[in-house]
Amino acid sequence: MSEATTAERLEHLKALCGLDWGLVANLTGVSLNAVYFARAGKRMNPRAAERLDALIKLVESSPATTPEGRREWMFEVIDGGESRIQWFAKLGRRNRVPLQGAGYTPAQLLGATQDGG
């Protein structure tokens, strides 16, 4: 089976919990237009695509079985007095660290050092 396109993943997220496109744009760190372009088959930047996949995994981890239940679960207040949506949004803002992997230092990006591999 081939990997789902970004458009298919966006539609899957919508079917899972019905989040509006503006909120999806905010949570993935792109503009609303970028989400519309991705839904039309254009590429989404890799960081946003990674965040989209992480958001889908979070929603799929919900114990709820209906889109409405999953949506309520996402907005439910958890430890720290914030909702899962707020918690997820803060992940991307915290030190601009990638969700997966160690990332790269500025020196590595400029080619001044090796990644140690």
VOGU-3710 file (C-alpha; in Angstrom, 3 decimals, decimal comma):
1> mseattaerl> 0,000/0,000/0,000  1,386/3,406/-0,908  1,780/6,200/1,605  -1,205/8,527/1,946  -0,908/11,940/0,347  -1,063/15,077/2,458  -4,540/15,761/1,086  -5,677/12,280/2,153  -4,140/12,731/5,616  -5,898/16,095/6,016
11> ehlkalcgld> -9,235/14,555/5,035  -8,567/11,643/7,408  -7,979/14,115/10,257  -11,195/15,949/9,372  -13,112/12,641/9,399  -11,529/11,629/12,713  -12,548/14,673/14,728  -13,878/17,480/12,550  -11,285/20,126/13,421  -11,750/23,210/11,262
21> wglvanltgv> -9,065/24,061/8,710  -8,033/27,247/10,518  -7,223/25,296/13,668  -5,381/22,637/11,646  -3,323/25,409/10,017  -2,507/26,883/13,423  -1,534/23,505/14,896  0,680/22,579/11,942  2,305/26,005/11,784  1,195/27,038/8,302
31> slnavyfara> -1,256/29,498/6,820  -4,837/28,628/6,033  -3,961/29,001/2,348  -1,208/26,390/2,752  -3,786/23,949/4,132  -6,118/24,670/1,200  -3,232/24,190/-1,240  -2,306/20,894/0,446  -5,913/19,734/0,206  -5,715/20,509/-3,525
41> gkrmnpraae> -2,638/18,300/-3,910  0,216/20,759/-3,377  3,108/19,868/-1,104  3,132/20,903/2,530  6,463/21,874/4,044  8,161/18,930/5,801  7,894/20,376/9,318  4,167/21,006/8,876  3,677/17,513/7,417  5,470/16,067/10,446
51> rldaliklve> 3,225/18,041/12,796  0,165/16,895/10,830  1,203/13,267/11,297  1,783/13,852/15,019  -1,639/15,500/15,328  -3,306/12,558/13,579  -1,548/10,119/15,940  -2,725/12,145/18,929  -6,334/12,150/17,720  -6,161/8,433/16,894
61> sspattpegr> -4,993/7,742/20,462  -8,328/8,989/21,788  -10,457/6,336/23,498  -13,533/7,861/21,833  -15,061/6,076/18,842  -16,947/8,927/17,190  -15,707/12,160/15,585  -17,670/14,183/18,131  -16,185/12,193/21,015  -12,644/12,599/19,665
71> rewmfevidg> -13,191/16,330/19,241  -14,433/16,651/22,836  -11,431/14,594/23,980  -9,052/16,988/22,194  -10,633/19,982/23,961  -10,837/18,250/27,351  -8,715/19,875/30,060  -5,749/17,720/31,092  -2,988/18,114/33,696  -1,733/21,661/33,890
81> gesriqwfak> -5,118/23,225/33,191  -4,859/23,216/29,408  -6,581/21,175/26,724  -4,840/18,613/24,549  -5,133/21,104/21,677  -3,267/23,741/23,705  -0,672/21,179/24,820  -0,065/20,124/21,199  0,167/23,740/20,007  2,826/24,472/22,622
91> lgrrnrvplq> 4,971/21,542/21,398  5,825/23,371/18,195  6,559/26,667/19,895  8,885/25,273/22,541  12,416/26,112/21,391  11,480/25,325/17,782  12,702/21,745/18,324  11,614/19,132/15,757  9,008/16,672/17,001  11,173/13,725/15,965
101> gagytpaqll> 14,924/13,293/16,018  17,615/15,442/17,495  17,591/18,080/14,792  20,695/19,919/13,657  22,862/22,638/15,145  23,496/25,790/13,088  27,085/24,627/12,521  25,852/21,300/11,124  23,428/23,068/8,797  26,273/25,225/7,493
111> gatqdgg> 28,506/22,191/7,018  31,072/23,214/9,641  30,730/19,987/11,615  29,741/16,408/10,924  26,696/14,821/12,489  28,833/12,203/14,148  27,533/9,345/11,983
//
